């Protein structure tokens, strides 16, 4: 196998439409609805639409932060690079590590339901076989691993098929739910208010779950080195993608509240879409929505693999992790060593998961743990954007609001729900979430002591980058971007 190191990712593979598709696939509308609707209803009841709305507002601030940081530092590591070059390299590494751990956990939390859903399409009784579901889920994972190994072009083509079919099915059922006669609960605008939350802690727990719904759009930033005009395209694609999934999440959460009773939702668990589909279109609807969830799960496994392998690639390139992770296959232009490592680790976790309980138990604990890590690295990225653009915030009202106030409020919101929800989560979720973050201290200290240049960064400064002196791009492995014009039209 021929390979090279350093800057080997293939540039200019993705366009704007491709980037929007990747952002939507990363957030995985159908999978998120299946994995978290029952958990959200159990936590906040009828306030699910409110939790999604009030999490979307600060989440858009984080989207703005990612887009603005991506203008001045095109890097496959995204937050790992940005936070390290603005706040502190230690925080930057932990930000990247949080993404690596959360995506690795998700590979199990996503692959197991994929296996169970595949079996349920043929025989519902087979879906309860944990070992068989694990084996089929692992097969789906390996298939997506090979697609990601094959390069960004192959990845995009697969996403167009998977996500396109998924969205067509979801949109059909949104319309069918509107026309459905009979309701378990009458729609009420109070579902968008605060009255249904059980105090501040209840609101924080609901917001943490809602954060998991949206998570994944930032795959556009990890693909920035492979995107045309990425300084603008990556941020724009993420913004449009989040807007699309927000509308889908709200529509389906309202439909679930209206069509199904609370008891039916809790009994359905991760099968909520199937139960909703059967209620709206008896006989066929349930199978179609199971298919949509399966396609969504497989699609988001692919985007998750991209995130973790590109992040590990950036770490290997910067020598903050083993340098072999920075190796790139010269034919496919993919970080094959990082892909191989992720594959081995995930398969080991698949085998371990069979001893942890049912698929539902594993997914429930993983969702909350992942939510903690997402809130952590999103919050740091929001603060990093404000710091990087601090000298430009008073240039105009627009710059002050979109570049300062909104990203900062989004960051503070993410960090608030991180700390506020700790007391509400199960011991297993807290142990997985915080333990995963703490495990990053070992490689961080090890490679810091070895003298990695990452820990002596060139500071990000948007004002100097806009002035055209290239200061925003100087540093290890970034010189090839320094001579490109900076796009300022978000």
C-alpha positions in Angstrom: 0.0 0.0 0.0 1.5 3.3 -1.1 1.1 6.1 1.3 2.3 9.6 2.1 2.2 11.9 5.0 1.3 15.5 5.7 -1.1 17.4 3.4 -2.4 14.6 1.3 -6.2 15.1 1.3 -7.7 15.7 -2.1 -8.8 19.3 -2.5 -11.9 20.7 -4.3 -14.0 17.5 -4.1 -17.2 19.0 -2.5 -19.3 21.8 -3.7 -22.0 23.8 -1.9 -24.8 21.3 -2.6 -22.6 18.4 -1.5 -21.7 20.2 1.7 -25.4 20.9 2.6 -26.1 17.2 2.0 -23.3 16.2 4.3 -24.5 18.6 7.0 -28.0 17.1 6.9 -26.6 13.5 6.8 -24.4 14.4 9.8 -27.4 15.5 11.9 -29.2 12.3 10.8 -32.9 13.4 11.0 -34.5 10.0 11.0 -32.0 8.4 13.3 -32.1 11.3 15.8 -35.9 11.1 15.9 -35.7 7.3 16.5 -32.9 7.4 19.0 -34.0 10.3 21.1 -37.7 11.1 20.8 -38.7 8.6 23.6 -35.8 9.9 25.8 -36.9 13.5 25.1 -40.5 12.8 25.9 -39.6 11.0 29.1 -37.4 13.9 30.2 -39.6 17.0 29.3 -43.0 15.6 28.2 -44.8 17.9 25.8 -42.0 20.4 25.9 -40.0 18.5 23.3 -40.7 21.2 20.6 -39.6 23.9 23.0 -36.4 22.1 23.9 -35.6 21.8 20.2 -36.4 25.4 19.5 -34.4 26.9 22.5 -31.4 24.6 21.7 -31.5 25.6 18.0 -31.1 29.3 18.8 -27.7 28.9 20.6 -26.8 26.1 18.2 -27.0 28.6 15.3 -24.5 30.7 17.3 -22.1 27.8 17.3 -22.7 27.3 13.5 -21.8 30.9 13.0 -18.7 30.4 15.1 -17.5 27.4 13.1 -18.1 29.2 9.8 -16.2 32.3 10.9 -13.3 30.3 12.3 -13.2 28.2 9.1 -12.6 31.4 7.1 -9.2 32.0 8.8 -8.0 28.5 9.4 -8.9 25.7 6.9 -8.1 22.6 8.9 -9.4 19.0 8.9 -9.1 19.1 12.7 -11.6 22.1 12.9 -12.1 22.9 16.6 -9.0 21.0 17.6 -7.0 23.6 15.6 -9.1 26.7 16.3 -9.4 26.3 20.0 -5.7 25.4 20.3 -4.7 28.6 18.4 -7.0 31.0 20.2 -7.6 29.8 23.8 -4.8 27.3 24.7 -3.3 24.2 23.0 -4.4 22.0 26.0 -8.0 23.1 25.5 -7.7 22.6 21.8 -6.5 19.0 22.2 -9.3 18.2 24.6 -11.7 19.8 22.2 -10.5 17.4 19.4 -10.4 14.5 21.8 -14.0 15.1 22.9 -15.0 14.8 19.2 -12.9 11.6 18.8 -14.4 10.0 21.9 -18.0 11.0 21.1 -17.8 9.8 17.5 -16.2 6.5 18.6 -19.0 5.9 21.2 -21.6 6.8 18.5 -20.3 4.2 16.2 -21.6 1.6 18.7 -24.7 3.6 19.6 -25.5 4.0 15.8 -24.4 0.6 14.5 -26.4 -1.5 17.0 -29.8 0.0 16.0 -28.8 -0.3 12.4 -28.4 -4.0 12.9 -31.7 -4.4 14.8 -33.6 -2.4 12.2 -32.2 -4.4 9.3 -33.4 -7.6 11.1 -36.8 -6.1 11.9 -37.5 -5.5 8.2 -37.4 -9.3 7.7 -38.5 -10.6 11.1 -39.4 -8.4 14.1 -38.4 -11.2 16.5 -34.9 -11.3 15.2 -34.4 -7.6 16.2 -34.3 -8.7 19.9 -31.3 -11.0 19.4 -28.5 -8.8 20.7 -25.7 -10.8 19.3 -27.2 -11.1 15.8 -28.0 -7.3 15.9 -24.4 -6.6 16.9 -23.1 -8.7 14.0 -25.3 -7.1 11.4 -24.5 -3.6 12.8 -20.8 -4.4 12.6 -21.3 -5.4 9.0 -23.0 -2.0 8.2 -20.1 -0.3 10.0 -17.5 -2.1 7.9 -19.3 -1.3 4.7 -19.3 2.4 5.6 -15.6 2.1 6.6 -14.8 0.9 3.1 -16.8 3.8 1.5 -14.9 6.4 3.6 -11.6 4.7 2.8 -12.5 5.0 -0.9 -12.4 8.8 -0.8 -14.6 11.9 -0.5 -16.1 11.5 -4.0 -17.4 8.0 -3.3 -18.6 9.2 0.1 -20.7 12.0 -1.4 -22.2 9.8 -4.0 -23.3 7.3 -1.3 -24.8 10.2 0.8 -26.8 11.5 -2.2 -28.5 8.1 -2.4 -28.9 7.5 1.3 -29.9 10.9 2.5 -32.0 11.7 -0.6 -34.2 8.7 -0.1 -34.4 9.3 3.7 -35.6 12.9 3.2 -38.2 11.9 0.6 -39.7 9.4 3.1 -39.7 11.9 6.0 -41.3 14.6 4.0 -44.0 12.3 2.8 -44.9 11.3 6.4 -44.9 14.9 7.6 -47.6 15.6 5.1 -49.4 12.3 6.0 -49.3 13.2 9.7 -50.9 16.6 9.0 -53.8 14.9 7.1 -54.2 12.2 9.7 -57.6 12.1 11.4 -57.9 11.6 15.1 -55.4 12.8 17.7 -54.2 11.4 21.0 -53.4 15.0 22.1 -54.6 18.3 20.7 -51.8 20.6 19.5 -51.1 23.5 21.8 -48.8 26.5 21.3 -47.7 26.1 24.9 -45.5 23.3 23.7 -43.1 26.0 22.6 -43.1 27.7 26.0 -41.4 27.0 29.3 -44.5 25.8 31.3 -43.9 22.1 30.6 -40.3 22.0 31.9 -39.7 20.7 35.4 -37.6 23.7 36.5 -34.2 24.8 35.4 -32.6 21.3 35.7 -35.4 19.8 33.6 -34.8 22.5 30.9 -31.1 21.8 30.9 -31.6 18.0 30.6 -34.0 18.6 27.7 -31.5 20.9 26.0 -28.7 18.4 26.4 -30.8 15.8 24.6 -31.8 18.3 21.9 -28.1 19.0 21.4 -27.6 15.4 20.4 -30.4 15.8 17.8 -28.4 18.6 16.0 -25.0 17.2 16.4 -23.1 16.2 13.3 -23.5 19.2 11.0 -19.9 20.2 11.8 -18.7 17.4 9.6 -18.5 20.2 6.9 -15.6 21.7 8.9 -13.8 18.4 9.0 -14.1 18.2 5.3 -12.9 21.8 4.7 -9.6 20.8 3.2 -11.5 18.8 0.6 -14.1 21.5 -0.2 -14.1 24.1 -3.0 -14.0 27.6 -1.7 -14.2 26.1 1.7 -13.7 29.4 3.6 -17.3 30.2 2.6 -18.8 26.9 1.6 -18.2 24.9 4.8 -20.0 27.4 7.0 -22.8 28.1 4.6 -23.5 24.4 4.1 -23.7 23.9 7.9 -26.1 26.8 8.3 -28.5 25.6 5.6 -28.2 22.0 6.9 -29.1 22.9 10.4 -32.1 24.9 9.2 -33.4 21.9 7.3 -33.1 19.4 10.1 -34.6 21.9 12.6 -37.8 22.1 10.6 -37.9 18.3 10.3 -37.2 17.7 14.0 -40.0 20.1 15.0 -42.5 18.7 12.5 -41.9 15.1 13.7 -41.9 15.9 17.4 -45.2 17.7 17.1 -46.6 14.8 15.0 -45.5 12.3 17.6 -47.1 14.4 20.4 -50.3 14.7 18.5 -50.7 11.2 17.1 -49.3 9.0 19.9 -50.0 9.0 23.6 -47.2 9.4 26.2 -47.6 5.7 27.1 -47.3 4.6 23.4 -44.2 6.7 23.0 -42.5 5.2 26.1 -43.5 1.7 25.1 -42.1 2.2 21.5 -38.7 3.5 22.6 -36.4 3.7 19.6 -39.3 2.3 17.5 -41.3 5.6 17.7 -41.0 6.2 13.9 -42.3 2.8 13.1 -45.3 3.2 15.5 -46.0 6.6 14.1 -45.8 5.3 10.6 -48.2 2.4 11.4 -50.7 4.8 13.0 -50.6 7.2 10.0 -50.5 4.5 7.2 -51.4 1.0 8.7 -49.5 -1.9 7.2 -46.9 0.0 5.1 -46.1 3.2 7.0 -44.2 1.5 9.8 -41.9 -0.4 7.4 -41.2 2.7 5.3 -40.1 4.8 8.3 -38.0 1.9 9.6 -36.3 2.0 6.2 -35.8 5.8 6.5 -34.2 5.4 10.0 -32.0 2.6 8.7 -30.8 4.8 5.8 -30.3 7.7 8.1 -28.3 5.6 10.6 -26.0 4.2 7.8 -25.6 7.7 6.4 -24.6 9.3 9.7 -22.2 6.4 10.4 -20.4 7.5 7.3 -20.2 11.2 8.3 -19.2 10.2 11.8 -16.3 8.2 10.4 -15.3 11.2 8.4 -15.2 13.4 11.5 -13.2 11.0 13.6 -10.7 10.0 10.9 -10.1 13.6 9.8 -9.6 14.7 13.4 -7.1 11.9 14.0 -5.4 12.7 10.7 -4.9 16.3 11.9 -3.6 15.1 15.2 -1.2 12.7 13.6 0.0 15.4 11.2 0.6 17.8 14.1 2.4 15.0 16.1 -0.1 15.3 19.0 -1.0 11.6 18.4 1.1 8.9 16.7 2.4 10.3 13.4 1.1 7.2 11.5 -2.4 8.6 11.8 -1.3 11.4 9.5 -0.5 9.0 6.6 -2.6 9.4 3.5 -3.2 6.9 0.8 -1.9 8.3 -2.5 -4.6 6.7 -4.7 -7.7 7.4 -2.6 -6.3 10.5 -0.7 -7.8 9.3 2.5 -6.1 8.9 6.0 -6.0 5.2 5.7 -4.1 4.6 8.9 -6.7 6.6 11.0 -9.5 4.7 9.2 -7.8 1.3 10.1 -7.3 2.3 13.8 -10.9 3.5 14.1 -12.2 0.3 12.6 -10.2 -1.9 15.0 -11.3 0.1 18.1 -14.9 0.2 17.1 -15.1 -3.5 16.4 -13.6 -4.2 19.9 -16.3 -1.9 21.3 -19.0 -3.8 19.4 -17.9 -7.0 21.1 -17.8 -5.4 24.5 -21.3 -3.9 24.0 -22.9 -7.3 23.9 -22.2 -7.6 27.6 -23.7 -4.2 28.5 -27.4 -5.0 28.1 -30.0 -4.4 25.4 -29.6 -2.2 22.4 -31.9 0.4 24.0 -29.9 0.5 27.2 -26.6 1.0 25.3 -28.1 3.8 23.2 -29.8 5.6 26.1 -26.5 5.8 28.1 -24.5 6.7 25.1 -26.8 9.6 24.0 -26.4 11.4 27.3 -22.7 10.8 27.5 -22.2 12.1 23.9 -24.3 15.1 24.7 -21.8 16.1 27.4 -18.9 15.9 25.1 -20.7 17.8 22.3 -21.6 20.6 24.7 -18.0 20.8 25.8 -16.3 21.1 22.4 -19.1 23.3 20.9 -18.8 25.7 23.8 -15.1 26.0 23.4 -15.4 26.7 19.7 -17.9 29.5 20.3 -15.6 31.2 22.7 -12.6 30.7 20.3 -14.6 32.5 17.5 -15.2 35.5 19.7 -11.5 35.6 20.8 -10.3 35.3 17.2 -12.5 38.1 15.9 -12.2 40.3 19.1 -10.6 43.2 17.2 -13.3 43.3 14.6 -16.5 43.1 16.7 -17.0 46.9 16.9 -16.7 47.4 13.2 -20.4 47.2 12.7 -23.6 46.2 14.4 -23.9 43.1 12.2 -20.3 42.1 13.1 -21.0 42.7 16.8 -24.2 40.6 16.8 -23.3 37.7 14.4 -19.6 37.6 15.4 -19.7 38.4 19.0 -23.0 38.2 20.9 -24.6 35.2 19.2 -21.6 32.9 19.2 -20.8 33.9 22.8 -24.3 33.2 24.0 -24.3 29.9 22.1 -21.0 29.0 23.8 -22.2 30.0 27.3 -25.4 28.0 26.8 -23.5 24.9 25.8 -21.2 25.1 28.8 -24.2 25.8 31.1 -26.1 22.7 30.0 -22.8 20.7 30.4 -22.5 21.6 34.1 -26.2 21.9 34.9 -27.1 18.4 33.5 -24.4 16.6 35.4 -26.6 16.1 38.4 -29.5 14.8 36.4 -27.7 12.1 34.4 -27.2 8.5 35.4 -23.9 7.4 36.8 -23.1 5.4 33.7 -23.6 8.4 31.4 -21.5 10.7 33.6 -18.7 8.1 33.8 -18.7 7.6 30.0 -18.9 11.4 29.3 -16.3 12.7 31.8 -14.2 9.6 31.8 -13.9 9.8 28.0 -12.7 13.4 28.3 -10.3 12.6 31.1 -8.7 9.8 29.1 -7.4 12.5 26.7 -5.0 13.8 29.3 -2.7 10.9 28.8 -1.8 11.5 25.1 -2.0 15.3 25.6 0.7 15.3 28.3 2.8 12.7 26.5 3.1 14.5 23.2 3.4 17.9 24.9 6.5 16.6 26.7 7.8 15.3 23.3 7.7 18.9 22.0 5.0 18.8 19.4 4.9 22.1 17.5 1.1 22.2 18.0 1.8 23.4 21.6 3.6 26.4 20.2 0.9 27.7 17.9 0.7 30.7 15.6 -2.2 32.6 17.1 -5.4 33.1 15.1 -6.3 36.7 14.6 -9.1 37.6 12.1 -8.1 41.2 11.8 -4.7 40.4 10.5 -6.0 37.7 8.3 -8.5 40.1 6.7 -5.8 42.7 6.3 -4.1 40.1 4.0 -0.8 39.4 5.8 -1.6 35.7 6.1 -1.2 35.7 9.9 -4.3 33.7 10.3 -2.8 30.8 8.3 0.7 30.6 9.5 1.6 27.5 11.5 2.3 23.8 10.9 0.8 22.5 7.6 -1.1 25.7 6.8 1.2 27.5 4.5 -0.5 26.1 1.4 -3.6 28.1 2.2 -1.9 31.4 3.0 -1.9 32.7 -0.5 -5.7 32.3 -1.0 -8.1 35.2 -0.8 -10.2 35.4 2.4 -13.9 35.1 1.8 -15.9 37.5 4.0 -19.4 37.0 2.6 -20.8 34.4 5.0 
